[in-house]
Amino acid sequence: MVEFIKRTWAILKAANIQIEKDAIIEFVKRNFPDMRSILNKTQSFIVQGVTEIKLEDIKKLNYSFKDIFDLCVKGGDAAENYKFLMTNYGSKVDEVLASLGSELPEFIREHHPAKVGKIPQLVIKTAHYQSQRVAVIDPAISMVAAVYECQIILNN
């Protein structure tokens, strides 16, 4: 993770964006080991004209797939969930599966602390689906199944 922090620091410095030490550690930690996600979010800082980033800014960042995380926590009608996921995220399977393993645990810690004890099960289950995505005929079905499994874990 140290190399990711150093690389991110260099990119931000080259873009004339100052960032607090605690903020860059938190930023990288939230996205590790997905360097592509770090680069995408860094690019959005640049496009938005951000010149300084503090720890509070990182904590306030919207999650990439907050609507999916809400769906995981709240559950809902399986057919409607399927339609929603396939329509909005059918082409972003890898990103969604990665965020379920990296951002969802942090989302739960911040927004649903009573469910923190379920994070280990979530991490194991999402890792299972991440590992299977290249071996299935339709990876989007793996994404839908992973969200459904997250709903079961979080609501039982």
Secondary structure, DSSP 8 states (H G I E B T S, - for coil): -HHHHHHHHHHHHHTT-EE-HHHHHHHHHHHTT-HHHHHHHHHHHHHHT--EE-HHHHHH---TTHHHHHHHHH---HHHHHHHHHHHHTT-HHHHHHHHHHHHHHHHHHH-GGGGGGHHHHHHHHHHHHHHTTTSS-HHHHHHHHHHHHHHHHH-
